[in-house]
Amino acid sequence: MAEPLSVERIRDALQTLPAWELAHDRIRRSYRFADFSQAFAFMTRVALLAEKQGHHPELRNVYSRVVVELTSHDAGGITERDLELARATDGMD
Amino acid sequence: MAEPLSVERIRDALQTLPAWELAHDRIRRSYRFADFSQAFAFMTRVALLAEKQGHHPELRNVYSRVVVELTSHDAGGITERDLELARATDGMD
């Protein structure tokens, strides 16, 4: 099982993921798109990747806005898998 | 523009939508599926219908769970369009 990362390690990693914020046991980013269609297309790409990796984000969608939250429930915190998914998700917006 | 419905009218309508709850300016239902794939398939069907109707729910997904919230921002409350979308969404789970 993956080990949860230290706050120091997470803050260090977020320097290269500047749109993400640390919120307790998770990292979070809000994405804004032109409309609902664009927003849902993004969610679909994230969903396909998540299913492939066996690691799933929490998703919230309000029209053209999508909030992605990443945590590793099995590890009880944020792991390298969350940072990897954050990097991949940033490449899709 | 659609008129917001009275609380009395909403409570009356929810008698035929028993899994939905009234929460301030919106109605809400939580759906549980077998896995993420099933949950996202449901969200996709809801998204396609919403885009077709030009009326969009707020969606929250945590693995196999999907929470759908319906309100009409332009009317400042719950309208018949929300009840229609709730009925349609219930037919998809």
Backbone of each chain as ProteinMPNN parsed JSONL, in Angstrom:
{"seq_chain_A": "MAEPLSVERIRDALQTLPAWELAHDRIRRSYRFADFSQAFAFMTRVALLAEKQGHHPELRNVYSRVVVELTSHDAGGITERDLELARATDGMD", "coords_chain_A": {"N_chain_A": [[0.838, -1.197, 0.0], [0.431, 2.262, -0.72], [2.277, 4.877, 0.848], [1.16, 7.613, 2.855], [2.012, 10.969, 2.027], [4.284, 13.375, 3.463], [3.404, 16.627, 4.764], [5.291, 18.492, 4.086], [6.511, 17.347, 1.811], [4.316, 17.334, 0.093], [3.706, 20.077, -0.16], [6.014, 20.878, -1.4], [5.81, 19.48, -3.842], [3.56, 20.735, -4.881], [4.521, 23.104, -5.773], [5.123, 22.808, -8.404], [2.654, 22.418, -9.309], [0.825, 24.693, -9.437], [-1.86, 25.519, -9.45], [-3.228, 23.956, -7.77], [-4.541, 23.333, -4.49], [-3.788, 22.561, -1.105], [-5.905, 20.855, 1.031], [-6.648, 19.905, 3.991], [-6.865, 16.51, 4.026], [-6.498, 16.182, 1.343], [-5.842, 17.187, -2.105], [-6.858, 19.906, -4.162], [-8.367, 21.219, -7.082], [-9.924, 23.734, -9.024], [-11.495, 23.897, -12.117], [-12.316, 25.866, -14.944], [-14.489, 26.068, -17.679], [-15.612, 26.723, -21.103], [-18.288, 26.087, -21.405], [-20.965, 23.803, -20.427], [-20.733, 21.486, -21.972], [-18.001, 21.38, -22.679], [-16.954, 21.173, -20.115], [-17.977, 18.712, -19.252], [-16.833, 17.006, -21.091], [-14.159, 17.166, -20.34], [-14.378, 16.011, -17.761], [-15.041, 13.441, -18.526], [-12.727, 12.554, -19.815], [-10.989, 12.592, -17.639], [-12.255, 10.657, -16.089], [-11.933, 8.329, -17.632], [-9.151, 8.013, -17.581], [-8.785, 7.724, -14.82], [-10.13, 5.333, -14.311], [-8.556, 3.607, -15.747], [-6.167, 3.779, -14.339], [-6.962, 2.87, -11.932], [-7.448, 4.554, -9.836], [-9.306, 7.009, -8.346], [-10.684, 10.256, -8.728], [-12.471, 12.689, -6.688], [-15.255, 14.279, -7.952], [-16.785, 17.347, -8.766], [-19.341, 19.034, -10.371], [-20.581, 21.992, -11.614], [-22.353, 23.332, -13.928], [-20.272, 24.986, -16.036], [-18.073, 24.584, -14.521], [-15.649, 22.569, -12.928], [-14.677, 20.8, -10.136], [-11.931, 19.129, -8.926], [-10.94, 16.735, -6.637], [-8.391, 15.118, -4.895], [-7.383, 12.271, -3.164], [-6.037, 9.565, -1.238], [-7.831, 7.136, -0.134], [-7.308, 4.585, 0.889], [-4.773, 4.826, 1.896], [-5.049, 6.77, 3.725], [-4.507, 9.462, 3.278], [-2.658, 11.832, 1.26], [-1.011, 10.614, -1.56], [1.72, 9.603, -3.761], [0.337, 8.761, -5.988], [-1.812, 10.485, -6.141], [-0.571, 12.887, -6.76], [0.443, 12.218, -9.256], [-1.941, 11.829, -10.685], [-2.964, 14.402, -10.538], [-1.095, 15.812, -12.082], [-1.561, 14.616, -14.563], [-4.222, 15.305, -14.97], [-4.052, 18.063, -15.156], [-2.886, 18.205, -17.616], [-4.958, 17.895, -19.318], [-6.807, 19.915, -19.411]], "CA_chain_A": [[0.0, 0.0, 0.0], [1.189, 3.506, -0.796], [2.395, 5.636, 2.093], [0.778, 9.021, 2.741], [3.157, 11.872, 1.953], [4.349, 14.419, 4.48], [2.939, 17.945, 4.322], [6.456, 19.135, 3.453], [6.647, 16.76, 0.471], [3.162, 17.777, -0.71], [3.892, 21.512, -0.473], [7.116, 20.931, -2.369], [5.278, 19.024, -5.136], [2.563, 21.694, -5.387], [5.215, 24.227, -6.433], [5.009, 22.572, -9.852], [1.205, 22.281, -9.589], [0.439, 25.911, -8.7], [-3.31, 25.751, -9.4], [-3.788, 23.038, -6.767], [-4.391, 23.73, -3.095], [-3.854, 21.495, -0.104], [-7.062, 21.045, 1.915], [-6.666, 18.784, 4.933], [-6.332, 15.222, 3.581], [-6.649, 16.095, -0.115], [-5.502, 18.353, -2.908], [-8.077, 20.327, -4.869], [-8.275, 22.257, -8.101], [-11.146, 24.101, -9.735], [-11.297, 24.182, -13.54], [-13.438, 26.588, -15.564], [-14.542, 25.845, -19.128], [-16.482, 27.651, -21.842], [-19.684, 25.695, -21.214], [-21.16, 22.487, -19.815], [-20.231, 20.454, -22.879], [-16.545, 21.331, -22.49], [-16.686, 20.71, -18.75], [-18.249, 17.279, -19.138], [-15.813, 16.327, -21.898], [-12.991, 17.072, -19.453], [-14.672, 15.011, -16.729], [-15.012, 12.118, -19.154], [-11.321, 12.188, -20.007], [-10.462, 12.293, -16.303], [-12.863, 9.383, -15.663], [-11.296, 7.225, -18.365], [-7.805, 7.844, -17.032], [-8.914, 7.235, -13.441], [-10.51, 3.919, -14.373], [-7.373, 2.894, -16.24], [-5.15, 3.764, -13.282], [-7.53, 2.301, -10.702], [-7.394, 5.565, -8.77], [-10.416, 7.869, -8.773], [-10.854, 11.549, -8.054], [-13.82, 13.132, -6.377], [-15.587, 15.273, -8.98], [-17.984, 18.157, -8.589], [-19.597, 19.799, -11.594], [-21.676, 22.963, -11.65], [-22.345, 23.879, -15.29], [-18.985, 25.027, -16.736], [-17.008, 24.468, -13.536], [-15.379, 21.226, -12.407], [-13.728, 20.739, -9.033], [-11.322, 17.812, -8.783], [-10.279, 16.531, -5.351], [-7.62, 13.873, -4.925], [-6.862, 11.718, -1.92], [-5.945, 8.097, -1.283], [-8.57, 6.673, 1.042], [-6.685, 3.395, 1.468], [-3.552, 5.22, 2.613], [-5.408, 7.761, 4.743], [-3.891, 10.761, 3.014], [-2.249, 12.111, -0.112], [0.131, 9.791, -1.966], [2.285, 9.915, -5.079], [-0.694, 8.507, -7.009], [-2.623, 11.704, -6.265], [0.237, 13.88, -7.487], [0.48, 11.766, -10.659], [-3.242, 12.101, -11.302], [-3.057, 15.868, -10.665], [-0.284, 16.212, -13.244], [-2.257, 14.144, -15.76], [-5.446, 16.091, -15.102], [-3.63, 19.387, -15.649], [-2.569, 18.104, -19.033], [-6.201, 17.655, -20.073], [-7.752, 21.045, -19.376]], "C_chain_A": [[0.878, 1.255, 0.0], [1.177, 4.219, 0.554], [1.88, 7.054, 1.891], [2.031, 9.906, 2.805], [3.119, 12.882, 3.101], [3.853, 15.739, 3.893], [4.075, 18.666, 3.594], [6.625, 18.645, 2.002], [5.523, 17.249, -0.453], [3.342, 19.236, -1.115], [4.994, 21.685, -1.514], [6.596, 20.562, -3.77], [4.326, 20.055, -5.733], [3.215, 22.943, -5.995], [5.207, 24.052, -7.954], [3.56, 22.289, -10.27], [0.514, 23.491, -8.951], [-1.061, 26.158, -8.605], [-3.992, 24.869, -8.357], [-3.562, 23.575, -5.372], [-4.513, 22.502, -2.205], [-5.003, 21.804, 0.841], [-7.193, 19.809, 2.786], [-6.029, 17.533, 4.307], [-6.361, 15.07, 2.066], [-6.049, 17.308, -0.8], [-6.674, 18.625, -3.841], [-7.726, 21.36, -5.934], [-9.642, 22.483, -8.735], [-10.773, 24.462, -11.168], [-12.533, 24.901, -14.073], [-13.361, 26.391, -17.068], [-15.526, 26.81, -19.779], [-17.963, 27.346, -21.595], [-19.756, 24.297, -20.592], [-20.564, 21.377, -20.667], [-18.717, 20.271, -22.721], [-16.195, 20.76, -21.11], [-16.893, 19.202, -18.646], [-17.279, 16.453, -19.978], [-14.534, 16.135, -21.075], [-13.209, 16.004, -18.383], [-14.585, 13.602, -17.301], [-13.586, 11.649, -19.376], [-10.679, 11.829, -18.672], [-10.983, 10.929, -15.832], [-12.197, 8.193, -16.343], [-9.891, 6.949, -17.827], [-7.851, 7.235, -15.629], [-9.225, 5.739, -13.435], [-9.318, 3.066, -14.809], [-6.324, 2.736, -15.139], [-5.662, 3.105, -12.005], [-7.448, 3.252, -9.529], [-8.307, 6.711, -9.187], [-10.474, 9.176, -8.003], [-12.271, 11.703, -7.536], [-14.102, 14.304, -7.31], [-16.831, 16.04, -8.579], [-18.143, 19.039, -9.806], [-20.8, 20.721, -11.39], [-21.545, 23.723, -12.964], [-20.935, 23.859, -15.904], [-17.793, 24.853, -15.787], [-16.883, 23.021, -13.073], [-14.352, 21.349, -11.283], [-13.245, 19.302, -8.9], [-10.632, 17.756, -7.417], [-9.618, 15.156, -5.363], [-7.125, 13.502, -3.537], [-6.8, 10.21, -2.086], [-6.57, 7.541, -0.015], [-7.859, 5.499, 1.719], [-5.428, 3.729, 2.274], [-3.843, 6.234, 3.72], [-4.748, 9.102, 4.524], [-3.537, 10.894, 1.552], [-0.993, 11.306, -0.427], [0.656, 10.253, -3.326], [1.256, 9.7, -6.191], [-1.571, 9.741, -7.223], [-1.865, 12.78, -7.037], [0.311, 13.514, -8.969], [-0.834, 12.088, -11.371], [-3.451, 13.611, -11.48], [-2.284, 16.357, -11.89], [-0.987, 15.826, -14.544], [-3.507, 14.976, -16.029], [-5.133, 17.492, -15.622], [-3.282, 19.36, -17.135], [-3.791, 17.968, -19.925], [-7.104, 18.874, -20.164], [-7.536, 22.008, -20.532]], "O_chain_A": [[1.929, 1.294, 0.64], [0.196, 4.167, 1.296], [2.139, 7.65, 0.845], [2.975, 9.621, 3.542], [2.056, 13.197, 3.635], [3.88, 15.94, 2.679], [3.845, 19.364, 2.606], [6.854, 19.441, 1.091], [5.752, 17.54, -1.627], [3.152, 19.59, -2.279], [4.903, 22.539, -2.396], [6.9, 21.239, -4.752], [4.286, 20.232, -6.95], [2.546, 23.742, -6.651], [5.277, 25.03, -8.699], [3.281, 21.966, -11.425], [-0.29, 23.334, -8.032], [-1.497, 26.937, -7.757], [-5.185, 25.016, -8.093], [-2.535, 24.193, -5.089], [-5.232, 21.55, -2.507], [-5.069, 22.901, 1.395], [-7.769, 18.8, 2.38], [-4.82, 17.49, 4.083], [-6.261, 13.955, 1.554], [-5.78, 18.327, -0.164], [-7.386, 17.71, -4.256], [-6.905, 22.251, -5.716], [-10.41, 21.545, -8.95], [-9.847, 25.239, -11.401], [-13.66, 24.579, -13.695], [-12.293, 26.531, -17.664], [-16.183, 27.603, -19.105], [-18.791, 28.257, -21.58], [-18.731, 23.693, -20.274], [-19.963, 20.438, -20.145], [-18.223, 19.147, -22.641], [-15.263, 19.969, -20.968], [-16.091, 18.498, -18.031], [-16.943, 15.326, -19.613], [-13.912, 15.074, -21.114], [-12.324, 15.186, -18.13], [-14.11, 12.681, -16.635], [-13.27, 10.48, -19.151], [-9.912, 10.87, -18.587], [-10.237, 10.144, -15.247], [-11.929, 7.173, -15.707], [-9.499, 5.796, -17.644], [-7.063, 6.351, -15.295], [-8.656, 4.978, -12.652], [-9.104, 1.962, -14.309], [-5.678, 1.695, -15.024], [-4.881, 2.814, -11.099], [-7.387, 2.83, -8.374], [-8.117, 7.314, -10.244], [-10.331, 9.2, -6.78], [-13.163, 10.938, -7.901], [-13.282, 15.213, -7.44], [-17.81, 15.459, -8.112], [-17.202, 19.712, -10.226], [-21.891, 20.273, -11.037], [-20.731, 24.638, -13.092], [-20.454, 22.784, -16.261], [-16.641, 24.963, -16.207], [-17.883, 22.337, -12.854], [-13.287, 21.937, -11.468], [-14.044, 18.374, -8.778], [-9.833, 18.632, -7.085], [-10.214, 14.166, -5.786], [-6.527, 14.316, -2.832], [-7.44, 9.648, -2.975], [-5.933, 7.479, 1.037], [-7.806, 5.415, 2.946], [-5.066, 3.014, 3.208], [-2.98, 6.52, 4.55], [-4.455, 9.812, 5.486], [-4.05, 10.162, 0.706], [-0.031, 11.314, 0.341], [0.11, 11.164, -3.949], [1.298, 10.379, -7.217], [-2.016, 10.012, -8.338], [-2.44, 13.491, -7.861], [0.248, 14.388, -9.833], [-0.84, 12.557, -12.509], [-4.049, 14.044, -12.465], [-2.762, 17.208, -12.639], [-1.011, 16.598, -15.502], [-3.81, 15.309, -17.175], [-5.877, 18.035, -16.438], [-3.376, 20.377, -17.821], [-3.671, 17.93, -21.15], [-8.073, 18.865, -20.922], [-8.247, 23.006, -20.645]]}, "seq_chain_B": "MAEPLSVERIRDALQTLPAWELAHDRIRRSYRFADFSQAFAFMTRVALLAEKQGHHPELRNVYSRVVVELTSHDAGGITERDLELARATDGMD", "coords_chain_B": {"N_chain_B": [[-39.687, 33.348, -18.361], [-39.352, 30.64, -16.09], [-41.406, 30.156, -13.215], [-40.524, 30.073, -9.742], [-41.428, 27.303, -7.684], [-43.875, 26.851, -5.07], [-43.204, 25.868, -1.664], [-45.101, 24.104, -0.75], [-46.122, 23.005, -3.149], [-43.809, 21.75, -4.07], [-43.282, 19.847, -2.051], [-45.532, 18.304, -2.356], [-45.115, 17.276, -4.959], [-42.836, 15.764, -4.463], [-43.813, 13.553, -3.235], [-44.217, 11.675, -5.148], [-41.678, 11.294, -5.837], [-39.923, 9.833, -4.013], [-37.282, 9.377, -3.205], [-35.974, 11.724, -3.287], [-34.868, 14.703, -1.652], [-35.836, 17.802, -0.193], [-33.807, 20.603, -0.063], [-33.241, 23.53, 1.076], [-32.908, 25.691, -1.517], [-33.091, 23.792, -3.472], [-33.533, 20.444, -4.873], [-32.466, 17.184, -3.956], [-30.798, 14.129, -4.648], [-29.195, 11.093, -3.774], [-27.42, 8.624, -5.45], [-26.476, 5.21, -5.615], [-24.129, 3.025, -7.001], [-22.793, -0.012, -8.543], [-20.09, 0.239, -9.05], [-17.409, 2.512, -10.045], [-17.468, 2.741, -12.822], [-20.142, 2.165, -13.518], [-21.348, 4.272, -12.171], [-20.305, 6.51, -13.485], [-21.252, 6.096, -16.044], [-23.978, 6.493, -15.631], [-23.892, 9.248, -14.908], [-23.092, 10.275, -17.354], [-25.284, 9.74, -19.003], [-27.167, 11.365, -17.738], [-25.957, 13.822, -18.205], [-26.089, 14.068, -21.004], [-28.858, 14.208, -21.404], [-29.408, 16.526, -19.946], [-28.028, 18.452, -21.404], [-29.444, 18.361, -23.757], [-31.926, 19.276, -22.905], [-31.275, 21.743, -22.07], [-30.98, 22.357, -19.417], [-29.3, 22.046, -16.452], [-28.019, 19.773, -14.045], [-26.444, 19.893, -10.762], [-23.636, 18.016, -10.11], [-22.15, 15.512, -8.115], [-19.557, 13.292, -7.622], [-18.321, 10.506, -6.004], [-16.449, 7.923, -6.295], [-18.428, 5.173, -6.432], [-20.71, 6.545, -5.965], [-23.167, 8.966, -6.71], [-24.275, 12.223, -6.415], [-27.046, 14.115, -7.166], [-28.096, 17.363, -7.681], [-30.713, 19.649, -8.042], [-31.754, 22.743, -9.253], [-33.142, 25.894, -10.267], [-31.345, 28.321, -11.35], [-31.839, 30.693, -12.741], [-34.457, 31.261, -12.102], [-34.364, 31.483, -9.428], [-34.968, 29.44, -7.642], [-36.743, 26.309, -7.176], [-38.152, 24.817, -9.998], [-40.701, 23.631, -12.322], [-39.147, 22.47, -14.268], [-37.049, 21.356, -12.875], [-38.311, 19.331, -11.466], [-39.144, 17.752, -13.608], [-36.654, 16.963, -14.632], [-35.719, 15.505, -12.464], [-37.529, 13.355, -12.455], [-36.86, 12.179, -14.893], [-34.195, 11.518, -14.427], [-34.454, 9.634, -12.404], [-35.446, 7.584, -13.9], [-33.246, 6.526, -15.046], [-31.477, 5.245, -13.382]], "CA_chain_B": [[-38.88, 32.629, -17.361], [-40.147, 29.771, -15.22], [-41.634, 30.653, -11.856], [-40.189, 29.113, -8.679], [-42.602, 26.645, -7.105], [-44.054, 26.99, -3.625], [-42.758, 24.71, -0.88], [-46.233, 23.167, -0.726], [-46.148, 22.324, -4.449], [-42.622, 20.879, -4.15], [-43.497, 18.697, -1.146], [-46.564, 17.481, -2.997], [-44.471, 16.579, -6.082], [-41.843, 14.803, -3.958], [-44.492, 12.314, -2.827], [-44.01, 10.699, -6.232], [-40.214, 11.205, -6.016], [-39.627, 9.656, -2.583], [-35.849, 9.324, -2.888], [-35.449, 13.092, -3.341], [-35.134, 15.538, -0.485], [-35.799, 19.252, -0.393], [-32.721, 21.207, 0.72], [-33.246, 24.971, 0.791], [-33.369, 26.133, -2.844], [-32.829, 22.713, -4.428], [-33.849, 19.077, -4.483], [-31.225, 16.397, -3.985], [-30.854, 12.68, -4.475], [-27.94, 10.348, -3.847], [-27.529, 7.329, -6.129], [-25.339, 4.313, -5.358], [-23.963, 2.047, -8.073], [-21.916, -1.141, -8.217], [-18.697, 0.668, -9.136], [-17.219, 3.822, -10.672], [-17.874, 2.656, -14.225], [-21.603, 2.303, -13.542], [-21.689, 5.624, -11.705], [-19.982, 7.509, -14.515], [-22.197, 5.861, -17.142], [-25.204, 7.209, -15.234], [-23.634, 10.685, -15.033], [-23.025, 10.61, -18.782], [-26.668, 9.772, -19.506], [-27.78, 12.575, -17.177], [-25.334, 14.97, -18.889], [-26.634, 14.158, -22.366], [-30.234, 14.69, -21.285], [-29.355, 17.913, -19.466], [-27.597, 19.306, -22.523], [-30.569, 18.372, -24.696], [-33.01, 20.078, -22.335], [-30.772, 23.074, -21.716], [-31.142, 22.549, -17.97], [-28.199, 21.206, -15.969], [-27.938, 19.489, -12.614], [-25.134, 19.906, -10.123], [-23.274, 16.61, -9.946], [-20.986, 15.185, -7.287], [-19.236, 11.869, -7.761], [-17.264, 9.905, -5.193], [-16.382, 6.521, -6.704], [-19.671, 4.566, -6.932], [-21.838, 7.345, -5.512], [-23.432, 10.2, -7.445], [-25.303, 13.088, -5.843], [-27.623, 15.032, -8.149], [-28.843, 18.474, -7.092], [-31.441, 20.368, -9.084], [-32.341, 24.04, -8.947], [-33.182, 26.763, -11.447], [-30.669, 29.556, -10.936], [-32.46, 31.867, -13.363], [-35.731, 31.537, -11.433], [-34.103, 31.671, -7.999], [-35.609, 28.398, -6.844], [-37.065, 25.049, -7.841], [-39.244, 24.979, -10.963], [-41.186, 22.39, -12.938], [-38.039, 21.863, -15.033], [-36.269, 20.523, -11.947], [-39.096, 18.11, -11.204], [-39.071, 16.938, -14.837], [-35.319, 16.351, -14.717], [-35.665, 14.497, -11.389], [-38.267, 12.167, -12.915], [-36.071, 11.563, -15.961], [-32.991, 10.958, -13.808], [-34.88, 8.422, -11.702], [-35.655, 6.529, -14.889], [-31.944, 6.133, -15.609], [-30.562, 4.608, -12.42]], "C_chain_B": [[-39.797, 31.805, -16.448], [-40.261, 30.38, -13.822], [-41.149, 29.631, -10.828], [-41.47, 28.57, -8.04], [-42.681, 26.912, -5.606], [-43.553, 25.722, -2.932], [-43.859, 23.648, -0.852], [-46.28, 22.338, -2.024], [-44.973, 21.335, -4.567], [-42.828, 19.638, -3.279], [-44.528, 17.739, -1.728], [-45.939, 16.644, -4.118], [-43.514, 15.496, -5.585], [-42.502, 13.524, -3.413], [-44.38, 11.241, -3.911], [-42.523, 10.594, -6.602], [-39.604, 10.98, -4.633], [-38.145, 9.628, -2.231], [-35.215, 10.72, -2.883], [-35.805, 13.837, -2.072], [-35.044, 17.002, -0.877], [-34.729, 19.829, 0.518], [-32.599, 22.666, 0.306], [-33.791, 25.246, -0.615], [-33.237, 25.036, -3.898], [-33.424, 21.405, -3.949], [-32.625, 18.222, -4.774], [-31.533, 14.918, -3.872], [-29.459, 12.089, -4.598], [-28.223, 8.99, -4.48], [-26.274, 6.509, -5.812], [-25.304, 3.258, -6.455], [-22.976, 0.96, -7.653], [-20.45, -0.712, -8.185], [-18.625, 2.024, -9.843], [-17.719, 3.827, -12.107], [-19.388, 2.846, -14.368], [-22.028, 3.717, -13.158], [-21.433, 6.654, -12.803], [-20.866, 7.331, -15.75], [-23.518, 6.58, -16.861], [-25.013, 8.725, -15.394], [-23.633, 11.122, -16.5], [-24.429, 10.678, -19.38], [-27.381, 11.022, -18.998], [-27.25, 13.815, -17.918], [-25.913, 15.155, -20.291], [-28.06, 14.698, -22.337], [-30.256, 16.167, -20.882], [-28.997, 18.868, -20.606], [-28.724, 19.452, -23.544], [-31.686, 19.303, -24.216], [-32.566, 21.504, -22.011], [-30.963, 23.399, -20.243], [-30.233, 21.544, -17.275], [-28.236, 20.994, -14.466], [-26.557, 19.846, -12.072], [-24.827, 18.455, -9.769], [-22.07, 16.478, -9.018], [-20.771, 13.688, -7.347], [-18.077, 11.498, -6.846], [-17.328, 8.401, -5.433], [-17.746, 6.0, -7.198], [-20.919, 5.379, -6.558], [-21.955, 8.609, -6.359], [-24.53, 10.965, -6.722], [-25.743, 14.072, -6.921], [-28.399, 16.108, -7.398], [-29.454, 19.292, -8.215], [-32.017, 21.671, -8.542], [-32.34, 24.852, -10.228], [-32.621, 28.13, -11.048], [-31.381, 30.788, -11.486], [-33.776, 32.254, -12.682], [-35.539, 31.77, -9.935], [-34.806, 30.651, -7.127], [-35.861, 27.156, -7.664], [-38.266, 25.273, -8.756], [-39.688, 23.613, -11.479], [-40.071, 21.684, -13.723], [-37.19, 20.958, -14.143], [-37.001, 19.223, -11.645], [-39.055, 17.177, -12.414], [-37.717, 16.224, -14.935], [-35.141, 15.282, -13.64], [-36.37, 13.213, -11.83], [-37.461, 11.418, -13.982], [-34.831, 10.873, -15.394], [-33.322, 9.665, -13.068], [-35.117, 7.274, -12.671], [-34.376, 5.96, -15.453], [-31.092, 5.323, -14.652], [-30.707, 3.103, -12.41]], "O_chain_B": [[-40.889, 32.246, -16.089], [-39.338, 31.026, -13.325], [-41.347, 28.432, -11.024], [-42.457, 29.288, -7.88], [-41.666, 27.168, -4.958], [-43.488, 24.651, -3.535], [-43.584, 22.45, -0.923], [-46.457, 21.12, -1.986], [-45.125, 20.234, -5.095], [-42.578, 18.516, -3.719], [-44.406, 16.52, -1.605], [-46.201, 15.445, -4.219], [-43.392, 14.439, -6.203], [-41.819, 12.531, -3.163], [-44.441, 10.046, -3.622], [-42.156, 9.899, -7.55], [-38.859, 11.823, -4.134], [-37.786, 9.834, -1.072], [-34.051, 10.874, -2.515], [-36.874, 13.648, -1.491], [-34.283, 17.385, -1.765], [-34.733, 19.582, 1.724], [-31.944, 22.995, -0.683], [-34.979, 25.06, -0.875], [-33.268, 25.325, -5.094], [-33.776, 21.26, -2.778], [-31.857, 18.49, -5.699], [-32.405, 14.503, -3.11], [-28.65, 12.527, -5.416], [-29.159, 8.295, -4.085], [-25.165, 7.04, -5.751], [-26.331, 2.67, -6.795], [-22.403, 1.002, -6.564], [-19.663, -1.231, -7.395], [-19.651, 2.608, -10.193], [-18.323, 4.8, -12.558], [-19.852, 3.593, -15.229], [-22.949, 4.283, -13.746], [-22.242, 7.556, -13.022], [-21.191, 8.307, -16.427], [-24.099, 7.199, -17.752], [-25.875, 9.404, -15.952], [-24.114, 12.204, -16.837], [-24.727, 11.571, -20.174], [-28.117, 11.666, -19.746], [-28.008, 14.738, -18.218], [-26.193, 16.279, -20.708], [-28.425, 15.546, -23.151], [-31.035, 16.954, -21.42], [-29.584, 19.94, -20.749], [-28.93, 20.522, -24.117], [-32.304, 20.017, -25.005], [-33.394, 22.365, -21.713], [-31.091, 24.563, -19.864], [-30.367, 20.337, -17.476], [-28.461, 21.936, -13.705], [-25.619, 20.073, -12.836], [-25.663, 17.756, -9.197], [-21.101, 17.231, -9.121], [-21.703, 12.909, -7.144], [-17.001, 12.092, -6.905], [-18.153, 7.7, -4.848], [-18.169, 6.366, -8.295], [-22.044, 4.948, -6.808], [-20.95, 9.242, -6.682], [-25.597, 10.415, -6.446], [-24.921, 14.772, -7.512], [-29.259, 15.797, -6.573], [-28.797, 19.59, -9.212], [-32.682, 21.691, -7.506], [-31.616, 24.531, -11.171], [-33.323, 28.972, -10.489], [-31.515, 31.799, -10.796], [-34.164, 33.423, -12.683], [-36.466, 32.209, -9.253], [-35.197, 30.956, -6.001], [-35.264, 26.969, -8.725], [-39.274, 25.846, -8.342], [-39.123, 22.581, -11.118], [-40.055, 20.458, -13.827], [-36.678, 19.931, -14.589], [-36.395, 18.154, -11.577], [-38.945, 15.96, -12.263], [-37.646, 15.042, -15.274], [-34.487, 14.266, -13.876], [-35.865, 12.114, -11.603], [-37.39, 10.189, -13.975], [-34.464, 9.781, -15.827], [-32.547, 8.709, -13.108], [-34.999, 6.109, -12.291], [-34.405, 5.02, -16.248], [-30.075, 4.763, -15.063], [-30.011, 2.42, -11.658]]}, "name": "protein", "num_of_chains": 2, "seq": "MAEPLSVERIRDALQTLPAWELAHDRIRRSYRFADFSQAFAFMTRVALLAEKQGHHPELRNVYSRVVVELTSHDAGGITERDLELARATDGMDMAEPLSVERIRDALQTLPAWELAHDRIRRSYRFADFSQAFAFMTRVALLAEKQGHHPELRNVYSRVVVELTSHDAGGITERDLELARATDGMD"}
